[in-house]
Amino acid sequence: MNFERQFGKPEDRLILCCARTEPATKIWDQIDYLLSQQLDWDYILARAVQQSVFPLLYRNLKGARRYCPDENAFSELQARCRLNAFYAQHLETELFTILNIFADSGARAIPMKGPVLAEVAYGGAALRVCSDLDILSPVTDANLARDALLSIGYRGEAHYLSDWQQQWLFQSRECYSFWKEDRRSRLRINVDLHFNLVPRCLSINIDPQALFDRAEIVTVNGRAVSCLSPEDTLIYLCVHAWKHGWTLLKWICDIAQFARSARGRVDWDKLIERTSSLGIEGIVYSSFHLAAELLREDSLRGPAQKLAGKSCGKGLPWPTSTLAFSAKAQLSVLEQLSLMLAYRRGIRSIADLIRTASRPCAYDLSLALLPRRFFFIYYLIRLLRLSAKYGRAVLKALAHVSLDCVKTLTRHMRCGRQR
């Protein structure tokens, strides 16, 4: 890929060059060159904030500040980074509190992303934008984990529902959100309690118990914390970025930074084998490809080529670098469905998607207070509500995927005739 041609705006190229903790000499030369040009600093700040990479931009501009022509932009960036550092420290302290109360209650937990990823991959919590805490816990410890959070002042996302509705929602969900407002700082803290590494609707069956068996211990600010193995971490980061359509540069940075920090600890053969057994070669390849091209992370090029070889002929829509670092904050429903069904084809994937989509959510339960024996009516409510809101988009996505499947089948037939 021609880096200059792909991103013609010097402002975009500056953000991409700064989206790393330790730029190489060639990247520093590029940064110095770009800073010598006339730049739209309002655009740079807006894009860096939108893509959640402004702490990295500030860090590298500070290293090259003698070339920075706009003091006002630098001051605003510095103020944002101070606020982010304060919130990141608050989240890290809260995470340790939660892990302590989980340990006391007997609930097992593995922090995902958040302050732990920031410390391990970036070298400091202040260098990564974190909005909440994600914690993985076995479904067998779900009640223990929930009670532990409630005991320190957290409230469930559906606390306004009846007791039996809350219990059903908690037992039927793979991820349940809790929140509380800190009295001293007035900061709201959100905690997502996960019982599966990825949602079931994605048809990626990762055994949660195996994740805990393979977990490793890392040191975060002098404290021993359990975390996913390097291979599982990279797989999770790739799937998470794909699930959101790679719309945030931060998610690509996570992959590149972790691969760089875990160099020598990742068993690439084991990662590729695990990826193949899960049937997600295309997802991991696309994520590695974007990290290698956008952020020039060479350690991912070799594994990406091996995955491309395993996936060739499947007709997967490998993304160009324009899918990431886009102006969109998030994909539309149609784009999300098209992307998911394009990478996760088959009757089982569609069935998992329909099963998950048809399950009533907190909003559906709040529309009517029904006796428990009439719970089936909530399924009808959800069906009617989703049909009115997304029916046309779903049909378009299914038609698009069906057409893509026909093209892939035709390509296979042509290849077979040539052989």
C-alpha positions in Angstrom: 0.0 0.0 0.0 1.3 3.5 -0.9 1.0 5.3 2.4 1.1 8.8 0.8 -1.5 7.9 -1.8 -3.9 6.2 0.7 -4.1 9.2 3.0 -3.5 12.4 1.0 -4.3 14.8 3.9 -1.1 15.6 5.9 -3.3 15.9 9.0 -4.4 12.3 8.7 -0.8 11.1 8.1 0.4 13.0 11.2 -2.2 11.3 13.3 -1.3 7.8 12.0 2.4 8.5 12.5 1.7 9.5 16.1 -0.6 6.6 16.9 2.1 4.6 18.7 4.1 4.9 21.9 7.6 4.6 20.4 7.9 5.8 16.7 10.8 4.4 14.7 13.4 6.8 13.3 11.7 6.8 9.9 8.3 7.7 11.5 10.0 10.5 13.5 11.4 11.9 10.2 7.9 11.7 8.8 6.4 13.5 11.8 9.0 16.3 11.6 8.3 16.7 7.9 4.6 16.9 8.4 4.9 19.4 11.3 6.8 21.7 9.0 3.7 22.1 6.8 0.6 24.2 7.1 -1.8 22.0 9.1 -5.4 22.4 10.1 -5.1 21.9 13.8 -8.8 22.0 14.5 -9.2 19.1 12.1 -6.3 17.2 13.8 -7.7 17.6 17.3 -11.3 16.6 16.2 -10.0 13.5 14.4 -7.7 12.5 17.2 -10.5 12.8 19.7 -13.0 11.0 17.5 -10.6 8.1 17.0 -9.6 8.1 20.7 -5.9 8.4 20.0 -5.3 11.9 21.3 -3.0 10.8 24.3 -0.6 9.2 21.8 -0.8 12.3 19.6 0.1 14.5 22.6 2.9 12.2 23.7 4.6 12.4 20.3 4.0 16.1 19.7 5.6 16.7 23.1 8.6 14.8 21.9 8.8 17.0 18.8 7.4 20.1 20.3 10.1 22.4 19.0 8.4 22.0 15.6 4.8 22.4 16.7 3.5 25.6 15.2 0.2 25.9 17.1 0.5 26.5 20.9 -3.2 26.8 21.3 -3.8 23.4 19.8 -1.1 21.9 21.9 -2.5 23.5 25.1 -6.0 22.1 24.4 -4.6 18.7 23.7 -2.6 18.8 27.0 -5.8 19.7 28.9 -7.7 16.8 27.4 -4.9 14.4 28.2 -4.8 15.6 31.8 -8.5 14.8 32.2 -8.0 11.4 30.5 -5.1 10.6 32.8 -7.2 11.5 35.9 -10.1 9.3 34.7 -7.7 6.5 33.8 -6.2 6.5 37.2 -9.7 6.5 38.8 -10.7 3.5 36.7 -7.5 1.6 37.6 -8.1 2.2 41.3 -11.7 1.1 41.0 -10.6 -2.0 39.1 -8.4 -3.1 41.9 -11.2 -2.5 44.4 -13.5 -4.7 42.3 -10.9 -7.4 41.9 -10.4 -7.4 45.7 -14.1 -7.8 46.4 -14.4 -10.5 43.7 -11.5 -12.4 45.4 -13.2 -12.1 48.8 -16.5 -13.4 47.4 -14.9 -16.3 45.5 -15.8 -15.0 42.0 -13.1 -15.5 39.4 -12.3 -12.6 37.1 -10.1 -11.5 34.3 -10.0 -7.8 33.3 -10.3 -7.2 29.6 -8.9 -4.2 27.8 -9.2 -1.1 30.0 -6.4 -0.2 32.5 -4.7 -3.6 32.3 -4.3 -3.5 28.5 -3.1 0.2 28.8 -0.4 -0.8 31.2 0.7 -3.9 29.4 0.6 -2.7 25.8 1.1 1.1 26.1 3.2 1.3 29.3 0.7 3.5 31.2 -3.0 3.9 31.8 -2.9 7.5 30.7 -1.9 6.6 27.1 -5.1 4.8 26.2 -8.6 6.2 26.3 -10.8 4.0 28.5 -14.5 4.7 29.0 -15.5 1.7 31.2 -14.3 -1.5 32.8 -14.8 -4.9 31.1 -14.5 -8.0 33.3 -14.7 -11.6 32.2 -16.2 -14.0 34.8 -17.4 -17.7 34.4 -21.1 -18.1 34.2 -20.9 -20.4 37.2 -19.7 -17.4 39.2 -22.3 -15.0 37.8 -24.3 -14.6 40.9 -21.2 -14.2 43.1 -19.9 -11.5 40.8 -23.2 -9.6 40.6 -23.6 -9.7 44.4 -20.0 -8.4 44.8 -20.7 -5.4 42.6 -24.0 -4.6 44.3 -22.3 -4.8 47.7 -20.0 -1.9 46.8 -22.7 0.4 45.5 -23.2 -0.6 41.9 -26.6 -0.8 40.3 -27.7 -3.1 37.5 -28.5 -1.6 34.1 -32.1 -2.6 34.5 -32.6 -1.7 38.1 -35.9 0.0 37.3 -37.5 -3.4 36.3 -39.3 -5.8 38.7 -37.2 -8.4 40.5 -38.1 -11.3 38.3 -37.5 -9.2 35.2 -34.1 -8.3 36.4 -33.2 -11.9 37.2 -34.4 -13.1 33.8 -32.4 -10.4 32.0 -29.3 -11.2 34.0 -29.5 -14.9 33.4 -30.2 -14.5 29.7 -27.5 -12.0 28.9 -23.8 -12.8 28.0 -22.9 -9.3 29.2 -24.6 -7.3 31.9 -23.8 -3.7 32.7 -23.5 -2.1 36.1 -22.8 1.5 37.1 -22.3 3.8 40.0 -21.5 7.4 40.6 -18.4 8.1 42.8 -19.5 10.5 45.5 -16.1 12.3 45.8 -15.2 12.8 42.2 -18.8 12.8 40.8 -17.5 10.5 38.1 -19.8 7.8 36.7 -18.1 4.4 36.4 -19.6 1.7 34.1 -18.7 -2.0 34.5 -19.5 -4.6 31.8 -19.6 -8.1 33.3 -19.0 -10.6 30.5 -19.7 -14.3 30.7 -18.4 -15.0 27.2 -15.4 -13.5 25.5 -17.5 -12.7 22.4 -21.3 -12.6 22.0 -22.9 -15.8 21.0 -24.6 -14.1 18.0 -21.1 -14.0 16.3 -21.0 -17.8 16.2 -17.5 -17.9 17.6 -17.5 -20.6 20.3 -14.6 -19.8 22.6 -14.6 -22.0 25.7 -14.6 -19.6 28.7 -13.1 -22.3 31.0 -10.2 -22.8 28.6 -9.5 -19.0 28.8 -9.2 -19.2 32.6 -7.0 -22.3 32.3 -4.6 -20.5 29.9 -4.7 -17.2 31.8 -1.4 -15.6 32.9 -0.4 -13.3 35.7 0.9 -9.8 34.9 2.1 -7.0 37.2 0.2 -3.7 37.0 1.5 -1.0 39.3 3.0 -3.5 41.7 -0.1 -5.7 41.8 -0.5 -9.2 40.3 -3.5 -9.3 38.0 -4.8 -12.3 36.0 -5.1 -11.6 32.3 -5.7 -13.6 29.1 -2.8 -15.4 27.4 -1.1 -13.4 24.7 -2.7 -15.5 22.0 -6.2 -15.1 23.4 -5.7 -11.4 23.9 -4.8 -10.9 20.3 -7.7 -13.0 19.1 -10.0 -11.0 21.3 -8.7 -7.7 20.2 -9.1 -8.7 16.5 -12.7 -9.9 17.0 -13.6 -6.8 19.0 -12.2 -4.5 16.3 -14.0 -6.5 13.6 -17.3 -6.5 15.5 -17.3 -2.7 15.4 -16.2 -2.5 11.8 -12.7 -1.2 12.6 -14.2 2.2 12.8 -11.9 3.4 15.6 -8.1 3.8 15.1 -7.8 3.0 18.8 -8.8 -0.6 18.3 -6.2 -1.0 15.5 -3.6 0.6 17.9 -4.5 -2.0 20.6 -3.6 -4.8 18.2 -0.4 -3.2 17.1 0.7 -2.1 20.5 0.0 -5.4 22.1 1.8 -7.3 19.4 4.8 -5.0 19.8 4.8 -5.3 23.6 4.3 -9.1 23.6 7.0 -9.8 21.1 8.8 -13.0 22.1 5.8 -14.1 24.2 3.3 -14.9 21.5 3.3 -18.4 20.1 2.3 -17.5 16.5 1.8 -21.1 15.4 -0.5 -21.7 18.4 -2.4 -18.5 17.6 -2.9 -19.5 14.0 -4.0 -23.0 15.0 -6.5 -21.6 17.5 -7.7 -19.1 14.9 -8.3 -21.9 12.4 -10.1 -24.1 14.9 -12.5 -21.2 15.5 -13.0 -20.5 11.8 -12.0 -16.8 12.1 -9.0 -16.7 9.9 -10.6 -13.9 7.8 -11.3 -11.8 10.9 -7.9 -12.1 12.4 -6.2 -11.7 9.0 -8.1 -8.4 8.2 -7.3 -7.0 11.6 -3.6 -7.9 11.4 -3.5 -6.5 7.8 -4.9 -3.2 8.9 -2.5 -2.9 11.8 0.4 -3.8 9.6 -0.6 -1.3 6.9 -1.9 1.6 8.8 0.6 1.5 11.7 3.4 -0.3 9.9 3.6 -3.1 12.5 5.9 -5.5 10.7 5.6 -8.2 13.4 2.1 -8.9 12.1 2.9 -9.2 8.4 4.2 -12.8 8.7 1.2 -14.2 10.6 -1.1 -12.2 8.3 0.4 -13.9 5.3 -0.1 -17.3 6.8 -3.7 -16.6 7.6 -4.3 -15.2 4.1 -3.0 -18.5 2.7 -5.4 -20.5 5.0 -8.3 -18.3 4.0 -7.8 -17.9 0.3 -10.6 -19.0 -1.9 -13.3 -18.2 0.7 -14.2 -14.9 -1.0 -13.9 -13.0 2.3 -14.1 -9.2 1.8 -10.6 -8.2 3.0 -10.9 -4.6 4.0 -8.8 -1.8 2.7 -7.3 0.7 5.1 -10.1 3.1 4.5 -12.5 0.9 6.5 -10.5 1.9 9.6 -9.8 5.5 10.5 -13.0 6.6 8.8 -15.1 9.6 9.5 -17.9 7.4 10.9 -18.2 7.0 14.6 -19.9 3.7 14.1 -21.4 1.6 11.4 -25.1 1.6 10.5 -27.3 -1.4 11.2 -27.2 -2.4 7.6 -23.4 -2.1 7.5 -23.0 -4.1 10.7 -25.2 -6.9 9.5 -23.5 -7.0 6.1 -20.1 -7.1 7.6 -21.0 -9.8 10.2 -22.8 -12.1 7.7 -20.0 -11.7 5.2 -17.4 -13.0 7.6 -19.6 -15.5 9.5 -21.6 -17.3 6.8 -23.8 -20.3 7.1 -27.1 -21.4 8.5 -25.7 -21.6 12.1 -24.4 -18.0 12.0 -27.8 -16.7 10.8 -29.6 -18.8 13.4 -27.4 -17.5 16.2 -28.0 -13.9 15.0 -31.8 -14.4 14.8 -31.9 -16.1 18.2 -30.0 -13.2 19.8 -31.9 -10.5 18.1 -35.3 -11.9 19.0 -34.4 -12.0 22.8 -36.2 -9.2 24.7 -34.0 -6.5 26.1 -34.5 -4.2 29.1 -36.4 -1.7 27.0 -38.8 -4.3 25.8 -39.5 -5.4 29.3 -40.1 -1.9 30.4 -42.9 -1.3 27.9 -45.3 -3.4 29.8 -45.4 -5.0 33.3 -46.7 -8.4 32.6 -47.1 -11.5 34.9 -44.3 -14.0 34.5 -46.6 -16.6 32.9 -47.3 -14.1 30.0 -43.6 -13.6 29.3 -43.9 -14.9 25.7 -45.7 -11.6 24.9 -42.4 -9.8 25.3 -41.0 -11.8 22.3 -43.9 -10.5 20.2 -43.3 -6.9 21.4 -39.6 -7.2 20.4 -40.5 -8.6 17.0 -42.9 -5.9 16.2 -40.6 -3.2 17.4 -37.5 -4.4 15.5 -39.6 -5.0 12.4 -40.8 -1.5 12.4 -37.3 -0.1 13.0 -34.9 -2.3 11.1 -37.0 -4.6 8.9 -35.9 -3.0 5.6 -32.3 -2.8 6.6 -32.2 -6.5 7.6 -33.7 -7.5 4.2 -31.2 -5.5 2.3 -28.3 -7.0 4.3 -29.6 -10.6 3.7 -30.0 -9.8 0.0 -26.4 -8.4 -0.2 -25.0 -11.5 1.6 -27.0 -13.9 -0.6 -25.6 -12.1 -3.8 -22.1 -12.3 -2.4 -22.5 -16.1 -1.7 -23.6 -16.6 -5.3 -20.5 -14.8 -6.6 -18.3 -16.8 -4.3 -19.9 -20.1 -5.5 -19.4 -19.0 -9.1 -15.8 -18.2 -8.5 -15.2 -21.7 -6.9 -16.8 -23.3 -10.0 -14.6 -21.4 -12.3 -11.5 -22.3 -10.3 -12.5 -26.0 -10.4 -12.9 -26.0 -14.2 -9.5 -24.4 -14.7 -7.9 -27.1 -12.6 
